Amino acid sequence: MDTVARKEQRKVEISSAEWQIMRIVWTLKHVTSSEIINLMQKKQTWSDSTIKTLITRLTKKEFLSRQKEKGRYIYSSTVAEQETMDEYANSLFDNFCAHKTGPVLNELVESLELSKSDLESLQGILNEKIKTAPEHVKCDCLPEDCDSMC
């Protein structure tokens, strides 16, 4: 996706703690606050009220919806997991110097555990992308050319 198209997407403004809640909801699809609290407390030492605050924030941000069933609220995601992760990653990379995104991606590939199929897919994408890649990516930190400074 090109930079212009990425900038038109909404910004995914979600904290690290909120991501943890979303991962539970995406995995379970429909979940009560009690279930979220129970699962989060197995991973973190957060209080019930902290977790409830995070759930409330995610609901206000419209990442979660809630429906009352049999006297309790059932939470579900209003956003697709993969799309949200892609938007977040693109938003993050929009903040980096374009000249330095390659080294950041190299570090990610080096440090992350990836499956063989993920690596094969990545290799295919790279094989296609190399056909039209420029020799050098220009720095975009300043309005003028700043390559000599980066």
Residue, then its C-alpha position, 0 to 999 in steps of 0.5 A: m500500500d502506498t504512503v498516500a493511501r496509508k495516510e488516509q486510513r484512520k489512526v489506530e490509537i491503542s495502548s499496549a495494555e489495550w492491545q492485550i485486552m483486544r487479543i483476548v477478545w479477538t481470540l474468544k470472539h464474545v467474552t464477558s468482562s469477568e472472563i477478560i479479567n480472569l484471563m488478564q490476571k493470569k498474564q498481568t498483575w492488574s487489578d479488576s478496576t484497571i482491566k474494567t477501565l481498559i474495557t471501558r476505554l476500548t468501548k468508548k473508542e469503538f474497538l469493542s461493542r457490548q450487548k447485555e445478555k442475561g444480566r451481563y455484558i458480552y463484549s465483541s470486537t468491532v474491528a478486524e484483527q488483521e486489518t487493525m494490526d496492519e493499520y497500526a504497523n503502517s501508522l507506526f512506520d509513517n513516523f519513521c524516516a523513510h530512509k531507515t525503514g529497511p533496517v527496522l524491517n531487517e531487525l523485525v525479521e531477524s528478531l521475530e519468530l516466523s513460520k516457514s509459510d510466513l517466510e516463503s510469503l515474505q520472500g515472494i513479496l520481496n522478489e516482486k518488490i525488488k523488480t521496481a525498487p529504487e536504488h535509494v530511498k530518500c529521507d522524508c524527515l525534512p521538507e527539503d532533501c535531507d539525505s546528507m543528514c540521515 
